[in-house]
Amino acid sequence: MSRLLPYLILATLLLPAGCTPRPQASDYPRTETYALEDTSDTTLGKAYAAAAKRHPSQSGFHLLPTGPEALMMRIALVEASQRSIDLQYFSTEDDTTGKLLLEAISRAADRGVRVRMLLDDWNLDDFEAGAVALNANPHIDIRVFNPYATRDQSVFARIGNVFSYMDQFTRRMHNKAIIVDNQVAVMGGRNLGDEYFDAGKDMNFRDVDVFAVGSITHQISNNFDRYWNSDESFPIATLNLPPPNVDAITKIQENMQNHWQMMLHSSIGKRLKELPLPSKARKGDVPLIWANADLAADSPGKVTQESNTAVSKPGMRIEDLVNHAQQEFIIFTPYFVPLDDGVDWLNGLVARGVRVRIVTNSLSSTDMVPAQAGYSHYREALVKGGVELYEIKSSTPNPPVKAMFKPSSQNGLHAKIYMIDQRDLVIGSFNFDPRSIRFNTEQVLVIHSPELCAKVANLFEDITSPASSYRIIEASEVPDSDQPLIHGSLAWVTEENGKTVYYDLNPHAGFWRNIADRLFSILPIDSQL
């Protein structure tokens, strides 16, 4: 977003001097490429071949609910790669964990592995130099999805585009996946950055990925190809970025190599390398749950459609599954803005006997105060309609002013999971909000597995325990002895020091966050969140 700030400032001083539509990606030299098909003889292909034969038409899955294992699984797969690595991410950071993964990718490319990286342009600023350096490797090809500008557009054209095409520029590729040798994949809610792998200094997120093998991997690869070759995916060389510099590239590569060696010999690095699951991945020893599954993914062209006509494939798939629910619907979503239609739908499920249970962030744990303000408009109607609503507690009560727009929690929620009757599991990048439905592209795995659902149910019980979350209830349910503390229609109930405690509004969020929440709640922006 910071790349847009100079244009927004200039635009307040100058009228746009004509607006030129951004060129299509196909207007630049670009070769269509596709997932490699002849990879069954690779190490990873052979590792899971026997198990796949025992489960024809099914795919194997393993949940990755912890950050260190999720990171090392990615690195282990990259190190085991022999033919290809495909990555598709909304956000990529050039930080401690990012450098580890990128160095592993660079070394894989040096031994001849074909690497394709598709990155969204929303948060690319901090990674620009690293991306240019990696792209200089002849075996690495980087493309950027829906960039704000290309090298051929003047600064005045870019200023004009901010206004004329702002709606399209705020539509982002939110997909997250890595596919190795077209044989194994890791997909879920995590971006690439320290806070997603329990390595953040100031914050970390609770998230979940899925390790997958079998036919589902080819579906994920095919969807990657669809995005990679779309007219929204631009070779990084076509962007308005500094050109490659040999000395700068050499320095970046040396920094990554030194960082790798430092981490390898550090106590933290040694503990990461000793994690058993990543080493098992290379040998085919990961405990897998085999099930029927498919991928529900938006078209890359969704970012060019009018928001009122955009079709959400993940949203439609979830709705269809839930409409057949008989017992229970569980939701993990960090950004929850259901709007009135969503409230009516969820309350309607409760009315016909389906137990609806939702966990999202609290005002103290969210990294998106505007989204939290939008969600607050619908909280009371959901609770009164019988929806069981939980909010993650912050581990840093009463955050300071500087944390107003940053998550103050060490355990804020980022996972996006939907579970129906503990039979059907949906996991990926899709949030229950208008942005996922109407604006961004998303993708989810739909897995039909009671066994896998049982594991997710355990995660839900843990994260919604009174020690970890607040349960939102009607104020009338608060015991008489605690009623004087409650001033609104809702109450937040939790456990502190072994005792049940009640709060009346956004506990532990602090004065400034509550002020920001009130200010954003006044704005009519719910449909854009």
MIZATI-831672 format. One record per residue (C-alpha): residue in three letters; x negated, y, z. Coordinates in steps of 0.02 Angstrom, whole numbers, plus 50000, padded with zeros to 5 digits. Layout:
BEGIN
ALAXYZ
...
end
This chain:
BEGIN
MET500005000050000
SER498555011950033
ARG498175012449846
LEU499835021349822
LEU499535034949953
PRO498455046449844
TYR499775045949708
LEU501165049749830
ILE500205064649898
LEU499815071249725
ALA501605068549673
THR502205080449806
LEU501145094049724
LEU501385089849541
LEU502875085249435
PRO502605068949344
ALA501885073249174
GLY502825060249076
CYS502995042049119
THR502215028049019
PRO502785010349056
ARG501384999149116
PRO500774987448978
GLN501234969048985
ALA499894956749036
SER499994948748864
ASP499434965448789
TYR497694961448854
PRO496534947248804
ARG497114932548909
THR497104913848884
GLU498534902748939
THR497924888649048
TYR498814874449137
ALA498554862149278
LEU497364848049235
GLU498274831549212
ASP496854818949208
THR496334820049390
SER496874803249459
ASP495054797549459
THR494494811449576
THR494084807949758
LEU495734815349815
GLY496684806449678
LYS495984789649730
ALA496204793349916
TYR498104793849906
ALA498444782849754
ALA498804766849850
ALA500014775349970
ALA500894784049826
LYS501154767249738
ARG501984760549895
HIS503194775249893
PRO503714777549711
SER504674793649674
GLN504284800449848
SER502984812549914
GLY501954812250074
PHE501964826350202
HIS501064831550360
LEU501474847150461
LEU500084859550502
PRO500754869850649
THR499074875750717
GLY497964889050640
PRO496264880450655
GLU496874864450573
ALA497754874250436
LEU496144883650398
MET494994868550402
MET496204858250298
ARG496054871150160
ILE494164871550172
ALA494034852550178
LEU495084850850021
VAL494064864149931
GLU492464855149980
ALA493194838849913
SER493764846549749
GLN493024839849587
ARG494064846949446
SER495184861549494
ILE495774873349631
ASP497324884149609
LEU497784897349739
GLN499304908649745
TYR499444921049889
PHE500374936749938
SER498974943250052
THR497114939150057
GLU495924946650184
ASP494034948250174
ASP493824943850358
THR493044929850460
THR494154915750398
GLY494364923450226
LYS492484923450199
LEU492374905150250
LEU493694899750126
LEU493034910749986
GLU491254904650011
ALA491884886649999
ILE492794891349838
SER491244899949769
ARG490184884449801
ALA491514873449720
ALA491454884449565
ASP489554883549563
ARG489684864649544
GLY490894866549399
VAL492614866149479
ARG493874877049386
VAL494634889949503
ARG496194900149466
MET496704913249595
LEU498354922549578
LEU498494936849703
ASP499844949449734
ASP499314967749724
TRP500214973549882
ASN498764970950002
LEU497294968749884
ASP496344984449933
ASP495194976650063
PHE494804961849951
GLU494484971149787
ALA492584970449794
GLY492594952149843
ALA493834947849706
VAL492774956549573
ALA491234947349636
LEU492094930449632
ASN492814933849461
ALA491054935949394
ASN490794917349416
PRO491154909149246
HIS492184895449331
ILE493294907549428
ASP494734916849349
ILE495724929449454
ARG497384937249404
VAL498414950149496
PHE500304949549500
ASN501334965149465
PRO499894977649486
TYR500254996049513
ALA499205001749366
THR497984995949233
ARG496335003649179
ASP497125011449024
GLN498355022349120
SER497875040049167
VAL498055046549343
PHE499555056749287
ALA500375041449212
ARG500105032149375
ILE500885046549473
GLY502385046049358
ASN502505027249374
VAL502605028549563
PHE504275037349542
SER504935029749381
TYR504485011749423
MET504395012049614
ASP505814999449625
GLN504804986849525
PHE503174990449618
THR503974986249785
ARG504474969049719
ARG503104957149765
MET502534939249739
HIS502734932249914
ASN502274914249866
LYS500894904949960
ALA500074888749902
ILE498414880349866
ILE498304865149751
VAL496714854949734
ASP496344843449587
ASN498224843449552
GLN498304829549683
VAL498574837949852
ALA499314854549907
VAL499544865250061
MET501074876450060
GLY502044886150190
GLY502124903250271
ARG500294907450299
ASN499374920850204
LEU497464920850203
GLY496854930850352
ASP496214928850530
GLU497894932050611
TYR498644916950521
PHE497314904850584
ASP497234909750769
ALA495634919650737
GLY496314937350752
LYS495554949150880
ASP497124959150913
MET498534947950853
ASN498974930550792
PHE500534923050716
ARG501434906750747
ASP501594898750577
VAL501794881750495
ASP501124874350333
VAL501424857650252
PHE500054846450180
ALA500804837350031
VAL500304823449912
GLY501224814249774
SER502414820249640
ILE502854836249733
THR501084842349701
HIS501404842349515
GLN502984852649541
ILE501994865449640
SER500664865449502
ASN501964867849365
ASN502684882649459
PHE500944889949480
ASP500694888449291
ARG502334897549263
TYR501724912249367
TRP499934911549302
ASN500484913249120
SER501894925549153
ASP501914943449089
GLU501704949649267
SER499994941449295
PHE498564952649240
PRO496724947749226
ILE495844957249365
ALA494684965149236
THR496174974749165
LEU496514983849328
ASN495895001049376
LEU494484994049484
PRO492604997549488
PRO491734986849356
PRO490634972249411
ASN488924977549473
VAL487554964349477
ASP486744971049636
ALA488414972949725
ILE488954955449673
THR487314947949733
LYS487494956849900
ILE489284950749924
GLN488774932949881
GLU487324933650003
ASN488464940450140
MET489674926050114
GLN488264913250117
ASN487514920850276
HIS489224921250356
TRP489494902950313
GLN487824897850389
MET488134908350545
MET489844900550572
LEU489194883150533
HIS487944884150675
SER489044893750798
SER489994885250938
ILE491634890250856
GLY491074883350688
LYS490534866950764
ARG492224864850850
LEU493124868450687
LYS492064855750592
GLU492454842650725
LEU494334843750701
PRO494844826050650
LEU496274829750529
PRO495294839450395
SER493974825850382
LYS495354812950365
ALA496084822750218
ARG494594818650108
LYS494734800150148
GLY496604798450126
ASP496864795150311
VAL498064809350350
PRO499624802250434
LEU500984805250306
ILE502874805050312
TRP503534799650142
ALA505164807050081
ASN506134813149931
ALA505774831549900
ASP505814845349772
LEU505264863349750
ALA506484877949743
ALA505594893049671
ASP506054909949600
SER505584914549423
PRO504134926949410
GLY505304937749307
LYS506364940849462
VAL505314956349497
THR505954964349336
GLN507804961049368
GLU509054972949444
SER509214969049629
ASN511104966749620
THR510904953449484
ALA509304944849546
VAL509514926349581
SER508664918549732
LYS508334900149696
PRO507754896449875
GLY509244906049947
MET510484896849837
ARG509714880049882
ILE509794883650068
GLU511594889650055
ASP512114873849962
LEU511304862550092
VAL512024872250238
ASN513774872450166
HIS513744853450184
ALA513104854150364
GLN514124844650491
GLN513174846950654
GLU511754859550661
PHE510834873250567
ILE509144879050636
ILE508204894250572
PHE506434900650603
THR506234917650520
PRO505114932150574
TYR506124944950477
PHE507984942650501
VAL509164955150421
PRO510764945350380
LEU511864960150330
ASP513744958750355
ASP513944944550229
GLY512624934250318
VAL513434937150487
ASP515124931450419
TRP514324916050341
LEU513384910950499
ASN514874914250612
GLY515964904550491
LEU514824889450513
VAL515024890650702
ALA516914892150682
ARG516974875450590
GLY515934866550722
VAL514134868650662
ARG512894873450796
VAL511854888050729
ARG510194891450817
ILE509014905350761
VAL507314910850822
THR506544927150763
ASN505364940450829
SER505764952450970
LEU505404970850955
SER503824968051057
SER503144954150946
THR503614959750771
ASP502404967450647
MET503864975650554
VAL504794987950664
PRO505924993750520
ALA506504975850490
GLN506804973450675
ALA507844989350679
GLY508894982650536
TYR509144966050624
SER509734974650782
HIS511304980550692
TYR511934962650677
ARG511354955050841
GLU512944958150940
ALA514124951350806
LEU513094935450792
VAL513044932250979
LYS514904935550997
GLY515214923950851
GLY514364909650943
VAL512654909750859
GLU511244904750978
LEU509954918550956
TYR508164918351022
GLU506764931251010
ILE504914927351033
LYS504124935251187
SER502604946451173
SER501034941751266
THR500564960151277
PRO502004968551370
ASN502304987151346
PRO501134989951198
PRO500235006651181
VAL500675020151055
LYS499365014050931
ALA500274997350920
MET501925005350871
PHE501884998250695
LYS500774983250729
PRO501264967150817
SER500814968451000
SER500964949851025
GLN499674936051020
ASN501014923750965
GLY502234932950852
LEU503264922050735
HIS502834920750549
ALA503504903450503
LYS504994902250385
ILE505914885750413
TYR507724880250390
MET508384863450452
ILE510084855950419
ASP510804842050528
GLN509004836850569
ARG509034828350399
ASP508534841550271
LEU507024852750296
VAL506644868750198
ILE504954876750225
GLY503984889950129
SER503924908850108
PHE505794913250114
ASN506414924950252
PHE508244927450294
ASP508274945450232
PRO508754955650077
ARG506934957250022
SER506744938450002
ILE508444936649921
ARG508454951449802
PHE506704958449778
ASN505214947049809
THR504834930349727
GLU504854915749848
GLN504624896949848
VAL505104883149969
LEU504924864549986
VAL506554855050012
ILE506144838950104
HIS507454825850149
SER506684817650303
PRO507454815050476
GLU505714810050539
LEU504944826450484
CYS506444835950550
ALA506184827950721
LYS504444835650728
VAL505134852750680
ALA506504850950811
ASN505134848650942
LEU504284864550881
PHE505944873750896
GLU506234867751074
ASP504484873151122
ILE504564890351043
THR506304894051113
SER505914888351290
PRO506224901651424
ALA504344903151447
SER504104907951264
SER505694917051210
TYR507174927551262
ARG508924920451237
ILE510164934051188
ILE511824932151278
GLU513364942651310
ALA513194953951462
SER514764946051536
GLU513774929751557
VAL512524937851675
PRO512804932951859
ASP513654946251964
SER512084948652069
ASP511134954451914
GLN512534964251831
PRO511954981451894
LEU510384979251789
ILE511354977151628
HIS511994992851540
GLY512424986451366
SER513514972951291
LEU512054960751273
ALA510734953851389
TRP509034945751364
VAL508754930751478
THR507044922951505
GLU505934915051635
GLU504554924051728
ASN503524916351868
GLY504744901851876
LYS506274913051899
THR507684917551780
VAL507614936051735
TYR508854946851639
TYR508514962451535
ASP509714974051447
LEU508744979951292
ASN507164974851198
PRO506134968951346
HIS504284973351357
ALA504314982951193
GLY503744999051273
PHE504405016851258
TRP503675021051087
ARG504245005351000
ASN506005007851065
ILE505965025751000
ALA505375019750829
ASP506715006250830
ARG508055019150863
LEU507415030750727
PHE507355017050595
SER509055010450646
ILE509815027150596
LEU509185025850418
PRO510325017050291
ILE508965005250231
ASP509564987950287
SER509834982250108
GLN508014986150067
LEU507234976850214
end
